[in-house]
Each structure stands twice: as structure tokens, then as C-alpha cells.
Amino acid sequence: MTAPRQILPGTSYMVTRRCSERRLFLRPSASSNAIFRYVLAVAAARHNVRVHAYCVMSNHYHLVVSDPDAQLPEFSRYLDSLVARATNASLGRWEAFWAQGSYSAVALGSEFDVLEKTVYVLSNPVDAGLVQRACDWPGPWSAPEQLGTVVARIARPEGFFREDGYMPKFADLELTVPPGFASAAEFRDRVADALASKERHLRRELAREGRSFLGVARVLGQKPTARPAPGEPRRGLNPRVAARDKWKRIEVLARLVEFLHEYRGAWRARRDGEPDVVFPAGTYLLRVAHGVRCAAT
């Protein structure tokens, strides 16, 4: 059976979801940008997920979030479903929007890992050779200076959402500071410094390889049904956790292995009809869908 996710309250994640066939369905445009930012704001408020950073590329998105109430699966389901339906409607299509499988959620082991993945997310447009500075990216992208300072009020996009429907006319999107940092200013400064350093490195690497950036005009000129040229690595690792520190990584992986061992033992006992089986802390789907008992966190 598919390995279950362990969803524990208070965990920080890097979340990724890719479009079907690597198509550019999320290519920056007034419509796609407005849809994603609005739905992200509604989903975060609805499921009490704290957003720290986001970047929406043409065929995938990345988020760095914290999940105080262990609601990540419902948050992701809501976000992905509405983004797909609304964007498909704007493109006049009906087919699958997201790639087969589920979203990727990498649990971040420490404050350093949250910082590192935040910089990874925000530098994505530069790393992909699209723009020289991440802040020039025309798609949804969270500027470091907005962290802990700005609450963006986002209007409900026209077209897909009914005027008299249940979706709010406005949704507030706040970039919050992840747990473990002394202040918003500290996190902002560390992100900004690390991002600037990484951008310089990526520009040097591109110049050394004799390549140039695609540029905003050519990004906006791409068709949403197009896809990048072949060559992207496929079937690579799909990690569950990220921890740069070796011993922290060993600790986190050991806890995950223990969870999987206990989960499978409880699942077999439940399958065999044993009453009052207690599943390990972090069990999500069976707890939500079938009300199984779970150990305290």
C-alpha cells in the first residue's frame, strides 16, 4: 500500500505541485495570477495554514508554510481543486490540470532548513533561467520585504466565481514569520541576504555556460498549452523530509520510520478485526475519514 503521510501539528513544509505533462497552465497572466493568489489566501484562512513564501512558475508552484492544526492535506486539496477548476475555466479546457499523483510536502527539520527552502523557492525563476532577478518574475511571487509587514487584500477574480456565491469578495493574504526566528526583521534580512547571494551565483553560472535569460516578454509570450523542451530530470527522489544537519536528518528519518512501522502494525490489526486499535500520532486520512483513535502528539 502507499506509504501514509505523517501530519503533525506545528510542522513546516515546502509544498510543490506540478501541472499535467509539464504544460504551462500557470503561465503568468492577469487571470492566472489573480486566481492563484486569491485561492491561496482563502485556503490559508480556511485551514489556518501560515504562508511564509510562495512562487508560482508556469508549470508548477512552490510554497513554504507552517501547519499549526495539522490541516495540510485539506488545505492542499482545497487549493489545488479550486486553482485547477478556475484556471481551466479561464483557459476554456476540461482535461486534467495537475500531474498524476499527489502534491509533494517536504517536512523541514529546523529553522535553517526553513530558511534554505524559502531561498530555494524565491530564487526559482532565476534558477530556471527565466529572469535575472527573482523580483522581476511576472507571476505570483512573495517579496522578502513583505514578510511580517504586509497583509495583501485580494479581490475575488471575475469569471469563474459567482457574484452571489459563498466565496468572499476579498481575501487577506499575510506572509507570516516561521516558528523559531526571533523577529520578522531577522527572518526578512536573512532571506534577503541569502537570496541576493544565490541570485549572483546563478547569474555567474549561466554566463559561464554561455546561456542567457529568457526574459519577461518571452515568458509572457508562451502559450499555456506549451511545455518546456525535453531534458528535465524525471523519476528522481521524492523526499519526505529536509534537514541539512546530518544528525537532525537521522533523528527526523528515524521518527518517520517508527511512524510507518506503527501505522502498518495498527492497520493490519484493524484489518484483522481487532477492536480499539490506536494509530500513531500524525495519522491523518483514517482519523478524518473513519474516526480511528490516535495517540496523542
DOPA-380830 format. One line per field, with one value per residue (C-alpha): chain; residue in three letters; residue number from 1; x, y, z. Coordinates in steps of 0.25 Angstrom, whole numbers, plus 2048, in hexadecimal, padded with zeros to 3 digits. Layout:
REM residues N
c	A; ...
r	ala; ...
k	NUM; ...
px	X; ...
py	Y; ...
pz	Z; ...
END
This chain:
REM residues 297
c	A; A; A; A; A; A; A; A; A; A; A; A; A; A; A; A; A; A; A; A; A; A; A; A; A; A; A; A; A; A; A; A; A; A; A; A; A; A; A; A; A; A; A; A; A; A; A; A; A; A; A; A; A; A; A; A; A; A; A; A; A; A; A; A; A; A; A; A; A; A; A; A; A; A; A; A; A; A; A; A; A; A; A; A; A; A; A; A; A; A; A; A; A; A; A; A; A; A; A; A; A; A; A; A; A; A; A; A; A; A; A; A; A; A; A; A; A; A; A; A; A; A; A; A; A; A; A; A; A; A; A; A; A; A; A; A; A; A; A; A; A; A; A; A; A; A; A; A; A; A; A; A; A; A; A; A; A; A; A; A; A; A; A; A; A; A; A; A; A; A; A; A; A; A; A; A; A; A; A; A; A; A; A; A; A; A; A; A; A; A; A; A; A; A; A; A; A; A; A; A; A; A; A; A; A; A; A; A; A; A; A; A; A; A; A; A; A; A; A; A; A; A; A; A; A; A; A; A; A; A; A; A; A; A; A; A; A; A; A; A; A; A; A; A; A; A; A; A; A; A; A; A; A; A; A; A; A; A; A; A; A; A; A; A; A; A; A; A; A; A; A; A; A; A; A; A; A; A; A; A; A; A; A; A; A; A; A; A; A; A; A; A; A; A; A; A; A
r	met; thr; ala; pro; arg; gln; ile; leu; pro; gly; thr; ser; tyr; met; val; thr; arg; arg; cys; ser; glu; arg; arg; leu; phe; leu; arg; pro; ser; ala; ser; ser; asn; ala; ile; phe; arg; tyr; val; leu; ala; val; ala; ala; ala; arg; his; asn; val; arg; val; his; ala; tyr; cys; val; met; ser; asn; his; tyr; his; leu; val; val; ser; asp; pro; asp; ala; gln; leu; pro; glu; phe; ser; arg; tyr; leu; asp; ser; leu; val; ala; arg; ala; thr; asn; ala; ser; leu; gly; arg; trp; glu; ala; phe; trp; ala; gln; gly; ser; tyr; ser; ala; val; ala; leu; gly; ser; glu; phe; asp; val; leu; glu; lys; thr; val; tyr; val; leu; ser; asn; pro; val; asp; ala; gly; leu; val; gln; arg; ala; cys; asp; trp; pro; gly; pro; trp; ser; ala; pro; glu; gln; leu; gly; thr; val; val; ala; arg; ile; ala; arg; pro; glu; gly; phe; phe; arg; glu; asp; gly; tyr; met; pro; lys; phe; ala; asp; leu; glu; leu; thr; val; pro; pro; gly; phe; ala; ser; ala; ala; glu; phe; arg; asp; arg; val; ala; asp; ala; leu; ala; ser; lys; glu; arg; his; leu; arg; arg; glu; leu; ala; arg; glu; gly; arg; ser; phe; leu; gly; val; ala; arg; val; leu; gly; gln; lys; pro; thr; ala; arg; pro; ala; pro; gly; glu; pro; arg; arg; gly; leu; asn; pro; arg; val; ala; ala; arg; asp; lys; trp; lys; arg; ile; glu; val; leu; ala; arg; leu; val; glu; phe; leu; his; glu; tyr; arg; gly; ala; trp; arg; ala; arg; arg; asp; gly; glu; pro; asp; val; val; phe; pro; ala; gly; thr; tyr; leu; leu; arg; val; ala; his; gly; val; arg; cys; ala; ala; thr
k	1; 2; 3; 4; 5; 6; 7; 8; 9; 10; 11; 12; 13; 14; 15; 16; 17; 18; 19; 20; 21; 22; 23; 24; 25; 26; 27; 28; 29; 30; 31; 32; 33; 34; 35; 36; 37; 38; 39; 40; 41; 42; 43; 44; 45; 46; 47; 48; 49; 50; 51; 52; 53; 54; 55; 56; 57; 58; 59; 60; 61; 62; 63; 64; 65; 66; 67; 68; 69; 70; 71; 72; 73; 74; 75; 76; 77; 78; 79; 80; 81; 82; 83; 84; 85; 86; 87; 88; 89; 90; 91; 92; 93; 94; 95; 96; 97; 98; 99; 100; 101; 102; 103; 104; 105; 106; 107; 108; 109; 110; 111; 112; 113; 114; 115; 116; 117; 118; 119; 120; 121; 122; 123; 124; 125; 126; 127; 128; 129; 130; 131; 132; 133; 134; 135; 136; 137; 138; 139; 140; 141; 142; 143; 144; 145; 146; 147; 148; 149; 150; 151; 152; 153; 154; 155; 156; 157; 158; 159; 160; 161; 162; 163; 164; 165; 166; 167; 168; 169; 170; 171; 172; 173; 174; 175; 176; 177; 178; 179; 180; 181; 182; 183; 184; 185; 186; 187; 188; 189; 190; 191; 192; 193; 194; 195; 196; 197; 198; 199; 200; 201; 202; 203; 204; 205; 206; 207; 208; 209; 210; 211; 212; 213; 214; 215; 216; 217; 218; 219; 220; 221; 222; 223; 224; 225; 226; 227; 228; 229; 230; 231; 232; 233; 234; 235; 236; 237; 238; 239; 240; 241; 242; 243; 244; 245; 246; 247; 248; 249; 250; 251; 252; 253; 254; 255; 256; 257; 258; 259; 260; 261; 262; 263; 264; 265; 266; 267; 268; 269; 270; 271; 272; 273; 274; 275; 276; 277; 278; 279; 280; 281; 282; 283; 284; 285; 286; 287; 288; 289; 290; 291; 292; 293; 294; 295; 296; 297
px	800; 804; 80C; 803; 807; 80A; 803; 807; 802; 80D; 815; 81B; 81B; 81F; 814; 815; 80A; 80D; 804; 800; 80A; 813; 809; 80A; 7FB; 800; 808; 807; 7FB; 7F2; 7E7; 7F0; 7F8; 7EB; 7E5; 7F1; 7F3; 7E4; 7E2; 7EF; 7EA; 7DD; 7E3; 7ED; 7E2; 7D8; 7E2; 7EB; 7F7; 802; 809; 817; 81B; 816; 81A; 811; 818; 812; 810; 812; 811; 819; 814; 81B; 810; 80E; 802; 7FE; 7F2; 7F6; 7ED; 7F7; 7F0; 7E3; 7EA; 7F1; 7E4; 7DD; 7E8; 7EB; 7DC; 7D8; 7E4; 7E2; 7D4; 7D5; 7E1; 7DB; 7CF; 7D7; 7DF; 7D2; 7D7; 7D1; 7DC; 7E6; 7ED; 7F7; 801; 7FD; 7FF; 7FE; 805; 813; 815; 823; 823; 82E; 836; 83C; 83C; 848; 840; 834; 83E; 845; 838; 832; 83E; 83D; 82E; 830; 83D; 835; 833; 842; 846; 83D; 844; 837; 83B; 848; 841; 836; 82F; 82D; 825; 817; 810; 80B; 818; 81A; 824; 82C; 829; 81A; 81D; 816; 813; 808; 7FA; 7F6; 7E7; 7E4; 7D7; 7CF; 7D2; 7C7; 7C2; 7C2; 7BE; 7AF; 7AC; 7A1; 7A9; 7B0; 7BE; 7C1; 7C2; 7D0; 7DA; 7E6; 7F4; 7FE; 80D; 810; 81D; 820; 822; 830; 834; 836; 82F; 829; 835; 83F; 838; 836; 844; 84A; 841; 844; 853; 853; 84A; 853; 85F; 859; 854; 862; 867; 85D; 85F; 86E; 86B; 862; 86D; 877; 86F; 86D; 85E; 855; 848; 83A; 835; 827; 822; 825; 81F; 812; 812; 812; 805; 7FE; 7FD; 80C; 817; 826; 82F; 833; 83F; 839; 83D; 832; 82F; 839; 838; 82B; 82F; 826; 830; 83B; 846; 853; 859; 85D; 859; 84C; 849; 84B; 842; 837; 838; 838; 82B; 825; 829; 824; 816; 816; 819; 80E; 804; 805; 804; 7F7; 7F2; 7F4; 7ED; 7E1; 7E0; 7E0; 7D4; 7DC; 7D3; 7D8; 7E5; 7ED; 7F4; 801; 801; 801; 7F7; 7EE; 7E5; 7E0; 7DE; 7D6; 7CE; 7CC; 7CE; 7D9; 7DF; 7ED; 7F8; 7FA; 804
py	800; 80E; 814; 81D; 82B; 82F; 83C; 842; 850; 85B; 855; 85E; 859; 85C; 859; 856; 853; 851; 853; 847; 844; 850; 859; 868; 869; 872; 87B; 88A; 892; 89B; 890; 884; 88D; 893; 885; 87E; 88A; 88B; 87C; 87B; 886; 87F; 871; 876; 87D; 872; 867; 870; 86E; 878; 87C; 881; 881; 87D; 87D; 879; 875; 872; 863; 861; 868; 868; 86D; 86D; 86C; 868; 860; 863; 85A; 84E; 852; 852; 847; 84E; 85C; 855; 84E; 85B; 864; 85A; 857; 866; 86A; 85F; 862; 871; 871; 866; 86F; 87B; 873; 86C; 85E; 852; 848; 844; 850; 84A; 83F; 831; 82F; 838; 844; 844; 848; 848; 84A; 854; 84F; 85C; 86B; 86A; 861; 86B; 876; 86E; 869; 877; 87C; 870; 873; 882; 880; 876; 880; 883; 875; 871; 87B; 884; 891; 897; 89B; 894; 8A1; 8A2; 896; 89A; 88E; 88D; 88F; 893; 89E; 89C; 8AB; 8A7; 89C; 8A0; 8AE; 8AE; 8A8; 8A8; 8A9; 8A1; 8A3; 897; 895; 897; 88C; 87E; 882; 886; 894; 88E; 882; 87E; 883; 890; 89D; 8A0; 896; 89B; 894; 896; 892; 88D; 88A; 87B; 876; 876; 884; 890; 89A; 89D; 8A7; 89B; 892; 89C; 8A1; 892; 88F; 89B; 89A; 88B; 88D; 898; 890; 884; 88D; 892; 883; 87F; 88A; 887; 878; 87C; 885; 87B; 871; 87B; 87C; 888; 88A; 888; 896; 89A; 89D; 88F; 889; 891; 88D; 87E; 876; 870; 863; 862; 85B; 85C; 855; 847; 845; 847; 83C; 832; 828; 82D; 82D; 831; 835; 835; 83E; 848; 84A; 84F; 84B; 83D; 839; 841; 839; 82C; 830; 834; 828; 81F; 825; 823; 814; 812; 819; 810; 803; 806; 80B; 7FE; 7F5; 7FD; 7FC; 7ED; 7EB; 7F4; 7EB; 7DF; 7E4; 7E8; 7F2; 7FF; 7FF; 80C; 812; 81A; 829; 830; 826; 82F; 828; 81D; 827; 831; 827; 81B; 821; 817; 81A; 820; 822; 830; 839
pz	800; 7FE; 80A; 812; 815; 823; 826; 834; 839; 838; 82D; 822; 814; 806; 7FD; 7EE; 7E3; 7D4; 7C8; 7BF; 7B5; 7B9; 7B2; 7B5; 7BA; 7C5; 7BB; 7C1; 7BD; 7C4; 7C5; 7CA; 7D3; 7D9; 7DB; 7E2; 7EC; 7EF; 7F1; 7F9; 802; 804; 806; 811; 819; 818; 81D; 826; 81E; 81F; 812; 813; 804; 7F6; 7E8; 7DC; 7D0; 7C2; 7C5; 7D4; 7E1; 7EE; 7FC; 809; 814; 823; 827; 835; 835; 82C; 821; 815; 80D; 80D; 80B; 7FE; 7F9; 7FA; 7F4; 7E8; 7E5; 7E4; 7DD; 7D3; 7D0; 7D0; 7C7; 7BE; 7BC; 7B8; 7AE; 7A8; 7AB; 7B3; 7B4; 7C0; 7C5; 7CF; 7CC; 7D1; 7E0; 7EB; 7F0; 7F6; 804; 80A; 819; 81D; 829; 82E; 82D; 824; 81A; 81A; 816; 80C; 805; 805; 7FD; 7F4; 7F1; 7EF; 7E6; 7DD; 7D1; 7D1; 7D3; 7C7; 7BE; 7BC; 7C3; 7C8; 7D6; 7DC; 7DF; 7D0; 7CF; 7CA; 7D1; 7DF; 7E8; 7F6; 7F9; 805; 80A; 80B; 816; 822; 81E; 813; 812; 804; 801; 7F5; 7ED; 7E8; 7D9; 7D0; 7C7; 7CE; 7DC; 7DD; 7E2; 7EB; 7EF; 7FC; 7F9; 800; 7F7; 7FD; 804; 80C; 80A; 814; 814; 822; 828; 82A; 838; 83E; 83A; 844; 83B; 82E; 82B; 82E; 824; 819; 81A; 819; 80E; 806; 808; 804; 7F8; 7F3; 7F5; 7EE; 7E2; 7E0; 7E0; 7D6; 7CC; 7CC; 7CA; 7BE; 7B8; 7B9; 7B2; 7A7; 7A9; 7AA; 7B2; 7AA; 7AF; 7B3; 7A5; 7A0; 7AD; 7AB; 79C; 79F; 79D; 7A9; 7A1; 79E; 7A7; 7A9; 7A0; 7A4; 7AD; 7BB; 7C5; 7C7; 7D2; 7DC; 7EB; 7F1; 7FF; 80B; 814; 812; 81D; 819; 826; 826; 834; 833; 826; 82C; 838; 82F; 826; 832; 837; 829; 828; 836; 832; 825; 82E; 838; 82D; 826; 832; 836; 828; 828; 836; 831; 824; 82D; 835; 842; 849; 84F; 847; 84A; 83E; 83F; 841; 833; 82D; 824; 81A; 823; 82E; 826; 81D; 826; 834; 839; 846; 846; 850; 856; 850
END
